[in-house]
């Protein structure tokens, strides 16, 4: 019988492997199987500990049968099968290839011996070397060869999981491999990354190898969801056990509870309690439970019950795939690491999405919309199993690192536990959590631009406000103390300009330090309206002002003074004096400054006055020292913006990999502050991933330096006229009174 080469998936790379590359890969994969079996005795290789498992000898022979049956017998002229009976002995489930030996009786195959299987492998390898020499001329042939190699990598993993199960039945509990200590590492506190969902694409894009069940790529609708930042640990599973998790039917699906009762389940497979201490069988023998390592060898039923107990759920496979595509690449614990067991996440990069354990999802194993199985025997590889099984994602500690990808779909029956299977928690996003978040939206928008930027208005959370107060004390930072000294000279001259009963409206009030200079020397002010974006600073300054000026009416407004603000109540008949100190207006572009002044004119009223502090042009070296002080306080202030994004938006900025930089932009007459990425890295903010190249910057602040003439022109375009101005020298600073 001739089996046609596939015209569709499995896919190979767009730039096909050369014949030499494919031959080298073939040799490496085949040699790895022999390495994994090398330490097993002939008796070890023959044992079948349960119907779901297969003997190591059978794995070695079956993977060889695949190449002989689907490649050599069909496409190598003159090839002679090693033994015609092997087609019956080592066929797994290919109905179109012929009859086969019963799966649950593979352990009875004492013949052929392990040595004969080795000879079989050598025979087929010789034929494959000949075929590989001609494979470069036939892309379809290379696809099937790659499929055979991927198939063998699957059986390498099965060989290890099956021998672990076999050794666990042996009263001597023999180790497969020596125990390799891991680095001392604790798990991280469990947290969640939020993803907005929406219409997203899942499935393989056809670039590189994939199995047919990963196709076609298609769109799904995801509601907002959250994924845990790591896998569930053994310690957390012990809490589940201690809380009666295996005794509470409310936690379990009906079929799962039947399994608990029928099989007497009390813990994950291989776990054992002795004198109050838990241990588990591993590929290195029985070892104490490592509390911070991911739990494994659990069924879908157990994973689902734990998730319900934890007040969460399992992710769907589309959620898992979408989340994995958004999050930074993980440092996975695969077979090549040599540990052969799940490890605590410790300081590893990422969220344990790949390696350690296969992660159960809540998705049944089904065909994607538009799926079409390959014609012929190869088409039996996946499609016929799309019933009654559940999907797992991510690979395990016994998976080859080059065998998995974000779209890879593993699948097992929900009761099976002998694989290295564990879980990650997920939750829905409650409606309250979906409320509009301007901070998040602005950060997302700013980091999506080129160059990246974030508005300086977000500097001033509570911690940022505290750091800014420290900035005002450093010797190099002149604006605050220079303006305060100038205000002391200006305020007496203002007395004739401020009518009794005036309401003072201050934009960006902060700690209201400079405000006291006006309140103390201008008794005509009877009402104070501080406006600030930081609620905590506003509450704190309000308490202090009320204590110091008990007769003063204080009406704070929390909000962004660049946006729409409510009209202050009860001021319709009061004279109004606006106050905008600190040269904060210099943070705006000229266009935004003009817009702010125009909006302020509407808010303050037609007859209002506006007192504004502006920083004046001065030597560049003075400016650079002021915005990059020797103590590094300004640098801390700048990096706190990233810390705030981490705190409030659940981002994962590594603050140590961003440095502060202040530069003079002569064309715009402004100092600019930037945060510079010192390395190539990725940052995830609420499910969106932002890549940074080494040296790429985030533009965080501008500080415009004016001449009085320049500022008067901007104010005039917004409808204000310059009534008075005052300035200091060395360092130069200005205060203007607009009307």
C-alpha positions as CSV (number, residue, x, y, z in Angstrom):
1,X,0.0,0.0,0.0
2,X,1.3,3.5,-0.9
3,X,0.5,6.3,1.6
4,X,0.4,9.7,-0.2
5,X,2.6,12.4,1.2
6,X,0.5,15.1,2.9
7,X,-0.4,18.3,1.1
8,X,-1.2,20.2,4.2
9,X,-0.2,20.1,7.9
10,X,1.9,18.8,9.6
11,X,3.8,21.9,8.5
12,X,7.5,22.3,8.0
13,X,9.4,25.6,8.1
14,X,8.9,28.1,5.3
15,X,12.7,28.0,4.8
16,X,13.0,24.2,4.6
17,X,15.8,22.5,6.4
18,X,18.7,21.5,4.2
19,X,19.3,17.8,3.7
20,X,22.4,18.0,6.0
21,X,20.5,19.9,8.7
22,X,17.6,17.3,8.6
23,X,20.1,14.4,8.7
24,X,21.8,15.9,11.7
25,X,18.5,16.4,13.5
26,X,17.5,12.9,12.6
27,X,20.7,11.5,14.2
28,X,20.3,13.7,17.3
29,X,16.7,12.8,18.0
30,X,17.4,9.0,17.5
31,X,20.5,9.2,19.6
32,X,18.5,10.9,22.4
33,X,16.1,8.0,22.6
34,X,18.9,5.6,23.0
35,X,20.5,7.8,25.7
36,X,17.3,7.8,27.7
37,X,17.1,4.0,27.5
38,X,20.8,3.3,28.1
39,X,20.5,3.0,31.8
40,X,17.6,0.5,31.7
41,X,18.2,-3.2,32.0
42,X,16.5,-5.6,29.5
43,X,14.0,-6.4,32.3
44,X,13.3,-2.7,32.9
45,X,12.6,-2.3,29.2
46,X,10.1,-5.1,29.0
47,X,7.8,-4.2,31.9
48,X,4.3,-2.7,31.3
49,X,3.0,-1.4,34.6
50,X,-0.5,-0.5,33.4
51,X,-2.5,-0.5,30.1
52,X,-2.0,3.3,29.6
53,X,1.8,2.8,29.7
54,X,4.1,1.0,27.3
55,X,7.4,-0.8,27.8
56,X,10.6,1.2,27.0
57,X,11.5,-1.4,24.4
58,X,8.2,-1.0,22.7
59,X,8.7,2.8,22.5
60,X,12.1,2.3,20.9
61,X,10.7,-0.2,18.4
62,X,7.4,1.7,17.6
63,X,9.2,5.0,16.8
64,X,11.5,3.0,14.5
65,X,8.4,1.3,12.9
66,X,7.1,4.7,12.0
67,X,10.1,5.5,9.9
68,X,10.1,2.1,8.3
69,X,6.4,2.0,7.6
70,X,5.7,5.6,6.4
71,X,9.0,6.3,4.7
72,X,11.4,3.5,3.9
73,X,8.8,0.9,2.8
74,X,7.2,3.5,0.6
75,X,9.9,5.7,-0.8
76,X,13.3,3.9,-0.6
77,X,13.7,1.7,-3.6
78,X,14.7,-1.8,-2.8
79,X,14.3,-1.5,1.0
80,X,13.8,-4.8,2.8
81,X,11.9,-4.6,6.1
82,X,13.9,-5.9,9.1
83,X,11.2,-8.3,10.1
84,X,7.7,-8.5,8.6
85,X,6.2,-9.5,11.9
86,X,7.2,-6.1,13.4
87,X,4.4,-4.4,11.5
88,X,2.0,-6.3,13.7
89,X,4.0,-6.0,17.0
90,X,4.7,-2.3,16.9
91,X,1.8,-0.7,15.1
92,X,0.0,1.5,17.7
93,X,-3.4,2.5,16.3
94,X,-3.1,2.9,12.6
95,X,-6.1,0.9,11.3
96,X,-5.3,1.5,7.6
97,X,-1.8,-0.1,8.1
98,X,-3.1,-3.4,9.3
99,X,-3.8,-5.5,12.4
100,X,-1.8,-4.9,15.6
101,X,-0.9,-6.4,18.9
102,X,-3.3,-5.4,21.8
103,X,-2.1,-2.3,23.7
104,X,-2.6,-3.8,27.1
105,X,-0.5,-6.8,26.3
106,X,2.7,-5.1,25.1
107,X,4.4,-6.1,28.3
108,X,4.2,-9.8,27.2
109,X,6.5,-9.1,24.3
110,X,9.6,-10.8,25.8
111,X,10.7,-11.3,22.2
112,X,12.2,-9.5,20.3
113,X,14.8,-8.7,23.0
114,X,16.1,-5.3,23.7
115,X,19.2,-6.1,21.8
116,X,17.1,-7.1,18.8
117,X,15.3,-3.8,19.0
118,X,18.7,-2.1,18.9
119,X,19.6,-4.0,15.8
120,X,16.2,-3.0,14.3
121,X,16.9,0.6,15.0
122,X,20.3,0.4,13.4
123,X,18.8,-1.2,10.3
124,X,16.2,1.5,9.9
125,X,18.7,4.3,10.6
126,X,20.9,3.0,7.7
127,X,18.0,3.1,5.4
128,X,17.0,6.6,6.6
129,X,20.5,7.9,5.9
130,X,20.1,6.8,2.3
131,X,16.6,8.3,2.1
132,X,17.8,11.6,3.7
133,X,20.3,12.0,0.9
134,X,17.5,12.4,-1.5
135,X,15.0,14.2,0.8
136,X,16.1,17.6,-0.2
137,X,14.5,17.1,-3.6
138,X,11.0,16.4,-2.1
139,X,9.5,18.9,0.3
140,X,6.6,16.5,1.1
141,X,9.1,13.8,2.1
142,X,10.8,16.2,4.5
143,X,7.5,17.0,6.1
144,X,6.9,13.3,7.0
145,X,10.5,12.9,8.2
146,X,10.0,15.9,10.6
147,X,6.7,14.4,11.7
148,X,8.5,11.2,12.5
149,X,11.1,13.1,14.6
150,X,8.4,15.0,16.5
151,X,6.6,11.7,17.0
152,X,9.8,10.2,18.5
153,X,10.2,13.2,20.8
154,X,6.7,12.5,22.1
155,X,7.7,8.9,22.8
156,X,10.9,10.0,24.6
157,X,8.7,11.8,27.1
158,X,6.4,8.8,27.3
159,X,9.3,6.5,27.9
160,X,10.2,8.5,31.0
161,X,6.7,8.9,32.4
162,X,6.1,5.2,31.8
163,X,9.3,4.0,33.5
164,X,8.5,6.3,36.4
165,X,5.2,4.5,36.8
166,X,6.9,1.1,36.5
167,X,9.6,1.9,39.1
168,X,6.9,3.3,41.4
169,X,5.4,-0.2,41.5
170,X,8.7,-1.8,42.4
171,X,9.0,-2.2,46.2
172,X,12.7,-1.2,45.9
173,X,11.6,2.2,44.4
174,X,14.7,2.3,42.1
175,X,15.9,5.6,40.8
176,X,16.0,6.1,37.0
177,X,18.7,8.9,37.3
178,X,20.7,10.4,40.1
179,X,19.1,13.3,42.0
180,X,20.3,16.7,40.8
181,X,19.9,19.4,43.5
182,X,18.3,22.6,42.3
183,X,19.2,26.1,43.3
184,X,17.7,27.1,46.6
185,X,14.6,28.9,45.5
186,X,11.2,29.8,46.9
187,X,8.0,30.3,45.0
188,X,6.7,33.8,44.5
189,X,3.4,35.0,45.9
190,X,0.6,34.1,43.7
191,X,-0.8,37.0,41.6
192,X,-2.7,37.5,38.4
193,X,-2.1,39.2,35.1
194,X,-5.2,40.7,33.5
195,X,-6.0,40.3,29.8
196,X,-8.7,42.3,28.1
197,X,-9.6,39.5,25.7
198,X,-11.7,40.5,22.7
199,X,-11.4,38.9,19.3
200,X,-8.1,37.2,19.2
201,X,-6.4,34.8,16.8
202,X,-5.2,31.4,18.1
203,X,-3.7,28.4,16.4
204,X,-0.5,28.0,14.4
205,X,0.3,30.5,11.7
206,X,2.1,28.0,9.5
207,X,5.6,29.4,10.0
208,X,7.5,26.4,11.3
209,X,6.5,22.8,12.1
210,X,3.1,22.1,13.7
211,X,0.8,19.2,14.1
212,X,-2.4,19.2,12.1
213,X,-4.5,19.7,15.3
214,X,-2.9,23.1,15.8
215,X,-4.6,24.3,12.5
216,X,-6.2,26.3,11.1
217,X,-5.4,29.6,12.8
218,X,-8.8,31.2,13.6
219,X,-10.4,33.9,15.7
220,X,-12.2,33.4,19.0
221,X,-13.9,35.8,21.3
222,X,-12.5,36.0,24.9
223,X,-14.1,37.8,27.7
224,X,-11.6,39.6,30.0
225,X,-9.7,37.2,32.2
226,X,-6.8,36.8,34.5
227,X,-4.0,34.2,34.6
228,X,-2.0,33.3,37.6
229,X,1.7,34.4,37.5
230,X,2.9,30.8,38.3
231,X,1.8,27.2,38.7
232,X,0.1,25.8,41.8
233,X,2.6,24.4,44.2
234,X,2.9,21.3,46.4
235,X,2.5,23.4,49.5
236,X,-0.8,24.8,48.2
237,X,-1.9,21.3,47.4
238,X,-1.1,20.2,51.0
239,X,-3.4,23.0,52.1
240,X,-6.1,21.6,49.8
241,X,-5.6,18.1,51.4
242,X,-5.6,19.5,54.9
243,X,-8.9,21.3,54.2
244,X,-10.6,18.1,53.2
245,X,-10.3,18.6,49.5
246,X,-10.5,14.9,48.8
247,X,-13.4,14.5,51.2
248,X,-15.7,17.2,50.0
249,X,-18.0,16.2,47.1
250,X,-19.1,19.8,46.5
251,X,-15.7,20.5,45.0
252,X,-15.8,17.8,42.4
253,X,-17.4,17.0,39.1
254,X,-19.7,14.0,39.3
255,X,-17.3,11.8,37.3
256,X,-14.4,13.1,39.3
257,X,-16.0,12.3,42.6
258,X,-16.8,8.8,41.4
259,X,-13.1,8.4,40.7
260,X,-12.2,9.7,44.2
261,X,-14.5,7.2,45.8
262,X,-13.8,4.2,43.5
263,X,-10.0,4.6,43.5
264,X,-9.7,5.9,47.1
265,X,-7.8,9.1,46.0
266,X,-6.3,11.1,48.8
267,X,-3.4,12.8,47.2
268,X,-1.6,13.2,43.8
269,X,-0.2,10.0,42.2
270,X,3.0,8.8,43.8
271,X,2.5,10.8,47.0
272,X,2.8,9.0,50.4
273,X,2.4,10.2,53.9
274,X,4.6,8.6,56.6
275,X,4.5,9.8,60.2
276,X,3.0,13.1,59.1
277,X,5.7,13.7,56.4
278,X,4.8,13.6,52.7
279,X,7.1,12.2,50.0
280,X,6.7,11.3,46.4
281,X,8.2,8.9,43.9
282,X,10.4,10.7,41.3
283,X,12.7,9.7,38.6
284,X,15.4,9.9,41.2
285,X,13.6,7.7,43.7
286,X,11.3,8.6,46.6
287,X,12.0,12.1,47.8
288,X,10.4,14.5,50.3
289,X,7.8,16.8,48.9
290,X,9.3,20.1,47.8
291,X,6.7,22.6,49.0
292,X,7.5,25.4,46.6
293,X,7.7,23.2,43.5
294,X,4.7,22.8,41.2
295,X,2.4,20.0,42.0
296,X,2.2,17.3,39.3
297,X,0.7,13.9,38.5
298,X,-2.8,15.1,39.0
299,X,-5.8,14.4,36.9
300,X,-8.1,16.9,35.2
301,X,-10.7,16.1,37.9
302,X,-8.2,17.0,40.7
303,X,-7.1,20.2,39.0
304,X,-10.6,21.3,38.5
305,X,-11.6,20.5,42.1
306,X,-8.5,22.4,43.4
307,X,-9.4,25.5,41.2
308,X,-12.9,25.5,42.6
309,X,-11.6,25.2,46.2
310,X,-9.2,28.1,45.5
311,X,-12.1,30.3,44.3
312,X,-10.8,30.3,40.7
313,X,-11.0,28.1,37.7
314,X,-8.8,26.5,35.0
315,X,-8.0,28.6,31.9
316,X,-9.4,27.7,28.6
317,X,-6.8,26.6,26.0
318,X,-7.5,29.8,24.0
319,X,-6.9,31.9,27.2
320,X,-3.7,30.1,27.9
321,X,-2.4,30.5,24.3
322,X,-3.4,34.2,24.1
323,X,-1.9,34.9,27.5
324,X,1.3,33.0,26.7
325,X,1.7,35.1,23.5
326,X,1.4,38.3,25.4
327,X,3.7,37.5,28.3
328,X,7.5,37.7,28.1
329,X,9.3,34.5,27.0
330,X,9.8,32.1,29.9
331,X,12.9,30.3,31.1
332,X,11.5,26.8,31.0
333,X,12.6,23.8,33.0
334,X,12.8,21.1,30.3
335,X,14.4,17.6,30.0
336,X,17.7,19.1,28.9
337,X,18.1,20.8,32.3
338,X,18.7,17.4,33.8
339,X,16.5,17.8,36.9
340,X,13.7,15.6,35.6
341,X,11.3,17.1,38.1
342,X,9.3,20.4,38.4
343,X,11.2,23.2,40.1
344,X,10.1,26.3,42.1
345,X,9.8,29.3,39.9
346,X,12.4,31.2,42.1
347,X,14.0,34.0,40.0
348,X,13.3,32.5,36.7
349,X,12.1,34.8,34.0
350,X,8.5,34.5,33.0
351,X,5.5,32.8,34.6
352,X,6.4,29.0,34.2
353,X,4.3,28.8,31.1
354,X,6.7,26.3,29.4
355,X,8.3,23.3,31.1
356,X,7.9,21.9,34.6
357,X,4.4,20.5,34.1
358,X,1.7,20.1,31.4
359,X,-1.1,22.5,32.4
360,X,-4.6,21.2,32.4
361,X,-7.1,23.6,30.7
362,X,-10.9,23.5,30.9
363,X,-11.1,22.9,27.1
364,X,-12.2,19.5,25.6
365,X,-9.9,18.2,22.8
366,X,-11.9,19.2,19.7
367,X,-11.2,20.1,16.1
368,X,-10.6,23.8,15.3
369,X,-13.2,25.4,12.9
370,X,-12.2,24.4,9.4
371,X,-9.9,21.5,10.5
372,X,-9.3,18.8,7.9
373,X,-7.4,15.6,8.7
374,X,-4.7,14.6,6.3
375,X,-5.7,11.9,3.9
376,X,-4.3,8.5,4.3
377,X,-2.8,6.7,7.3
378,X,-0.9,9.7,8.6
379,X,-4.3,11.4,9.0
380,X,-4.9,9.0,11.9
381,X,-2.3,10.8,13.9
382,X,-4.5,13.2,15.8
383,X,-8.0,13.7,14.4
384,X,-9.4,10.3,15.5
385,X,-8.7,11.1,19.2
386,X,-10.8,14.3,19.3
387,X,-13.3,12.9,21.7
388,X,-13.6,12.6,25.5
389,X,-10.2,14.1,26.2
390,X,-9.0,17.4,27.7
391,X,-6.3,19.7,26.4
392,X,-3.0,20.5,28.3
393,X,-0.5,23.2,27.3
394,X,3.1,24.2,27.9
395,X,5.3,21.0,28.1
396,X,6.9,19.5,31.2
397,X,10.2,18.8,32.9
398,X,10.6,15.7,30.7
399,X,9.7,17.4,27.4
400,X,12.4,18.3,24.9
401,X,12.7,22.1,24.8
402,X,12.6,22.2,21.0
403,X,9.4,20.2,20.9
404,X,6.8,22.7,22.3
405,X,5.4,26.0,21.3
406,X,2.6,28.3,22.3
407,X,0.1,26.5,20.0
408,X,1.0,22.9,20.9
409,X,-2.1,20.9,22.1
410,X,-1.4,17.9,24.3
411,X,-4.4,15.8,25.3
412,X,-5.3,13.1,27.8
413,X,-8.4,11.6,29.4
414,X,-9.5,13.5,32.4
415,X,-8.8,10.7,34.9
416,X,-5.2,10.1,33.8
417,X,-2.5,11.1,36.3
418,X,0.8,9.4,35.3
419,X,1.9,12.3,33.1
420,X,3.7,15.3,34.6
421,X,0.5,17.3,34.7
422,X,-0.3,20.2,36.9
423,X,-2.3,23.4,36.8
424,X,-2.4,27.2,36.7
425,X,-5.3,29.1,38.1
426,X,-7.4,31.6,36.1
427,X,-10.3,33.9,37.0
428,X,-12.9,35.9,35.2
429,X,-12.7,39.7,35.4
430,X,-15.6,41.1,37.4
431,X,-17.5,44.0,35.9
432,X,-16.1,46.3,38.6
433,X,-12.6,45.3,37.4
434,X,-13.4,46.3,33.9
435,X,-14.1,49.9,34.8
436,X,-12.3,52.4,32.6
437,X,-8.8,53.0,33.8
438,X,-7.4,56.2,32.3
439,X,-3.9,55.5,33.8
440,X,-3.8,52.1,32.1
441,X,-5.1,53.5,28.8
442,X,-2.6,56.3,28.8
443,X,0.3,53.9,29.6
444,X,-0.8,51.5,26.9
445,X,-1.1,54.3,24.4
446,X,2.2,55.9,25.3
447,X,4.2,52.7,25.2
448,X,2.7,51.9,21.8
449,X,4.1,55.0,20.3
450,X,7.5,55.5,18.7
451,X,9.3,56.9,20.6
452,X,7.7,55.6,23.8
453,X,6.3,58.1,26.3
454,X,4.3,58.4,29.5
455,X,2.8,61.6,30.8
456,X,4.6,63.3,33.6
457,X,1.3,63.8,35.4
458,X,1.6,60.2,36.6
459,X,4.7,61.0,38.6
460,X,2.6,62.2,41.5
461,X,1.2,59.3,43.3
462,X,1.8,59.4,47.1
463,X,5.3,58.0,46.8
464,X,6.1,60.3,43.9
465,X,4.9,63.3,45.9
466,X,7.2,62.3,48.8
467,X,10.2,61.9,46.5
468,X,9.5,65.2,44.8
469,X,9.6,66.9,48.2
470,X,13.1,65.4,48.6
471,X,14.1,66.7,45.2
472,X,13.2,70.2,46.3
473,X,15.8,69.9,49.0
474,X,18.8,68.9,46.9
475,X,21.4,71.6,46.3
476,X,21.3,71.5,42.5
477,X,17.5,71.8,42.2
478,X,16.9,75.5,42.2
479,X,13.3,76.0,40.9
480,X,11.4,75.5,44.2
481,X,13.5,77.6,46.5
482,X,14.1,80.3,43.8
483,X,10.4,80.6,43.2
484,X,9.7,80.7,47.0
485,X,12.2,83.6,47.5
486,X,10.7,85.4,44.5
487,X,7.2,85.0,45.9
488,X,8.2,86.6,49.1
489,X,9.1,89.7,47.1
490,X,6.1,89.5,44.8
491,X,3.3,89.0,47.4
492,X,3.4,92.4,49.1
493,X,3.1,94.0,45.7
494,X,0.0,91.9,45.0
495,X,-2.0,93.3,47.9
496,X,-3.2,96.1,45.7
497,X,-4.3,93.7,43.0
498,X,-6.3,91.2,45.2
499,X,-9.8,92.1,46.3
500,X,-11.2,91.1,49.7
501,X,-13.2,87.8,49.5
502,X,-11.0,86.4,46.8
503,X,-11.0,82.6,46.1
504,X,-7.6,81.1,45.4
505,X,-7.7,78.2,43.0
506,X,-4.4,76.4,42.8
507,X,-3.6,73.9,40.0
508,X,-1.3,71.0,41.0
509,X,-1.4,72.0,44.7
510,X,0.8,69.1,46.0
511,X,1.8,69.8,49.6
512,X,0.6,73.5,49.3
513,X,3.9,74.7,50.5
514,X,4.1,77.9,48.4
515,X,0.4,78.5,48.9
516,X,1.1,79.5,52.5
517,X,3.1,82.5,51.3
518,X,0.0,83.8,49.7
519,X,-2.4,82.9,52.5
520,X,-0.1,84.4,55.1
521,X,0.4,87.7,53.4
522,X,-2.8,88.1,51.5
523,X,-5.6,88.2,54.1
524,X,-8.1,89.1,51.4
525,X,-8.2,85.4,50.4
526,X,-11.1,83.7,52.1
527,X,-11.5,80.5,50.1
528,X,-8.9,78.0,48.9
529,X,-9.6,75.5,46.2
530,X,-6.6,73.1,45.8
531,X,-6.7,70.9,42.7
532,X,-4.4,67.9,42.5
533,X,-4.3,64.5,40.8
534,X,-3.0,62.7,43.9
535,X,-5.9,62.1,46.3
536,X,-3.5,61.2,49.2
537,X,-1.6,64.4,48.9
538,X,-4.8,66.4,48.6
539,X,-6.2,64.9,51.8
540,X,-2.9,65.5,53.7
541,X,-2.5,69.1,52.6
542,X,-6.2,69.9,53.3
543,X,-5.8,68.8,56.9
544,X,-2.7,70.9,57.4
545,X,-4.3,74.0,55.8
546,X,-7.4,73.7,57.8
547,X,-5.3,73.4,61.0
548,X,-3.2,76.5,60.1
549,X,-6.0,78.6,58.8
550,X,-9.2,77.7,60.7
551,X,-11.2,80.6,59.2
552,X,-10.3,79.7,55.6
553,X,-12.9,77.8,53.5
554,X,-11.2,74.9,51.8
555,X,-12.9,73.0,48.9
556,X,-10.4,70.5,47.4
557,X,-10.9,69.0,43.9
558,X,-9.2,65.7,43.0
559,X,-8.6,65.5,39.3
560,X,-6.3,66.1,36.4
561,X,-6.0,69.9,35.9
562,X,-5.4,69.2,32.2
563,X,-8.8,67.6,31.9
564,X,-12.3,68.8,32.6
565,X,-12.8,70.0,36.1
566,X,-16.0,70.7,38.0
567,X,-16.9,74.3,38.5
568,X,-16.0,75.2,42.2
569,X,-19.3,75.6,44.1
570,X,-20.3,78.9,45.7
571,X,-17.7,81.1,43.9
572,X,-20.0,82.7,41.3
573,X,-19.8,86.2,43.0
574,X,-16.2,85.9,44.4
575,X,-13.1,87.4,42.8
576,X,-10.8,84.6,41.7
577,X,-7.1,84.3,41.6
578,X,-5.6,81.3,39.9
579,X,-2.3,80.0,41.1
580,X,0.0,77.7,39.1
581,X,3.5,77.7,40.7
582,X,6.5,75.4,40.3
583,X,7.1,76.1,36.6
584,X,4.8,73.1,36.0
585,X,3.4,74.7,32.9
586,X,6.8,74.0,31.4
587,X,5.9,70.3,31.4
588,X,3.5,71.0,28.6
589,X,4.2,71.6,24.9
590,X,3.4,75.1,23.8
591,X,0.2,73.8,22.2
592,X,-0.9,72.1,25.4
593,X,0.1,75.1,27.5
594,X,-2.1,77.3,25.3
595,X,-5.0,74.8,25.6
596,X,-4.6,74.7,29.4
597,X,-4.5,78.4,29.7
598,X,-7.7,78.7,27.5
599,X,-9.5,76.1,29.6
600,X,-8.4,77.8,32.8
601,X,-9.8,81.1,31.6
602,X,-13.2,79.5,31.3
603,X,-12.9,77.8,34.7
604,X,-11.6,80.9,36.6
605,X,-14.0,83.4,34.9
606,X,-13.7,86.4,32.7
607,X,-12.5,88.8,35.4
608,X,-10.1,86.4,37.1
609,X,-6.3,86.9,37.6
610,X,-3.8,84.1,37.1
611,X,-0.4,84.0,38.9
612,X,2.0,81.5,37.2
613,X,5.6,80.5,37.9
614,X,7.8,79.9,34.9
615,X,11.4,78.8,34.6
616,X,13.5,81.1,32.4
617,X,16.2,80.2,29.9
618,X,19.6,79.7,31.6
619,X,23.0,77.9,31.0
620,X,22.6,74.3,30.0
621,X,25.0,73.0,32.6
622,X,22.8,74.5,35.4
623,X,19.8,72.7,34.0
624,X,21.5,69.4,33.6
625,X,22.7,69.4,37.2
626,X,19.2,70.3,38.4
627,X,17.5,67.4,36.6
628,X,20.2,64.8,37.3
629,X,21.4,65.6,40.8
630,X,24.5,64.0,42.3
631,X,22.4,62.2,45.0
632,X,20.2,60.5,42.4
633,X,17.0,61.7,43.9
634,X,15.6,62.8,40.5
635,X,16.6,59.4,39.1
636,X,14.6,57.7,41.9
637,X,11.7,60.0,41.1
638,X,11.8,59.1,37.5
639,X,12.0,55.4,38.1
640,X,9.1,55.6,40.6
641,X,6.9,56.0,37.6
642,X,7.7,52.5,36.6
643,X,7.3,51.3,40.2
644,X,3.8,52.9,40.2
645,X,2.9,51.1,37.0
646,X,4.0,47.8,38.7
647,X,2.0,48.6,41.8
648,X,-1.2,49.8,40.3
649,X,-1.3,48.0,37.0
650,X,0.4,44.7,37.8
651,X,3.3,45.3,35.4
652,X,6.7,43.6,35.6
653,X,9.1,46.4,35.0
654,X,12.6,45.5,36.2
655,X,13.6,48.9,37.7
656,X,17.2,48.0,37.9
657,X,17.4,47.7,34.1
658,X,16.2,51.3,33.4
659,X,18.5,54.3,34.0
660,X,17.5,57.9,34.3
661,X,18.8,60.4,31.7
662,X,18.3,64.2,31.4
663,X,19.0,65.9,28.1
664,X,18.7,69.4,26.8
665,X,16.6,69.8,23.6
666,X,17.8,73.1,22.2
667,X,15.2,73.1,19.4
668,X,12.3,73.0,21.8
669,X,14.1,75.0,24.6
670,X,13.4,72.3,27.2
671,X,15.0,69.7,29.4
672,X,13.8,66.2,28.8
673,X,13.7,63.3,31.2
674,X,14.0,59.8,29.9
675,X,14.2,56.3,31.2
676,X,16.6,54.2,29.2
677,X,16.3,50.4,28.8
678,X,19.8,49.0,29.4
679,X,19.0,45.7,27.7
680,X,16.6,44.0,25.3
681,X,13.6,43.1,27.3
682,X,9.8,42.7,27.4
683,X,7.3,44.1,29.9
684,X,3.7,43.0,30.3
685,X,1.1,45.4,31.5
686,X,-2.4,43.9,32.1
687,X,-1.9,41.3,29.4
688,X,-0.2,43.5,26.8
689,X,3.4,43.0,26.0
690,X,5.8,45.8,25.2
691,X,9.2,45.1,23.8
692,X,12.2,47.3,24.5
693,X,15.5,47.3,22.5
694,X,18.7,47.9,24.4
695,X,19.1,51.7,24.6
696,X,15.4,52.4,23.8
697,X,13.9,55.2,26.0
698,X,10.6,56.2,27.6
699,X,10.2,60.0,27.4
700,X,8.7,60.9,30.8
701,X,8.9,64.7,31.2
702,X,9.5,68.0,29.5
703,X,10.5,71.1,31.3
704,X,10.2,74.1,29.0
705,X,12.4,77.2,29.7
706,X,10.8,80.4,28.5
707,X,11.7,84.0,27.9
708,X,9.0,86.4,29.2
709,X,8.2,87.4,25.7
710,X,7.7,83.8,24.6
711,X,5.3,83.1,27.5
712,X,3.3,86.3,27.0
713,X,2.7,85.3,23.4
714,X,1.4,81.9,24.4
715,X,-0.9,83.5,27.0
716,X,-2.2,86.0,24.6
717,X,-3.3,83.3,22.1
718,X,-5.3,81.8,25.0
719,X,-7.1,85.1,25.7
720,X,-4.9,86.4,28.6
721,X,-2.9,89.6,28.8
722,X,0.3,90.0,30.8
723,X,-0.4,92.5,33.6
724,X,2.8,92.2,35.7
725,X,6.0,90.1,35.7
726,X,8.8,89.6,38.2
727,X,12.1,87.7,37.7
728,X,15.1,86.7,39.7
729,X,18.7,86.3,38.5
730,X,21.3,83.6,38.9
731,X,19.3,81.3,38.6
732,X,16.7,83.1,36.6
733,X,13.1,82.4,37.3
734,X,9.9,84.3,36.5
735,X,6.4,84.9,38.0
736,X,3.8,86.5,35.8
737,X,0.3,87.9,36.6
738,X,-2.2,87.4,33.8
739,X,-5.6,89.0,33.5
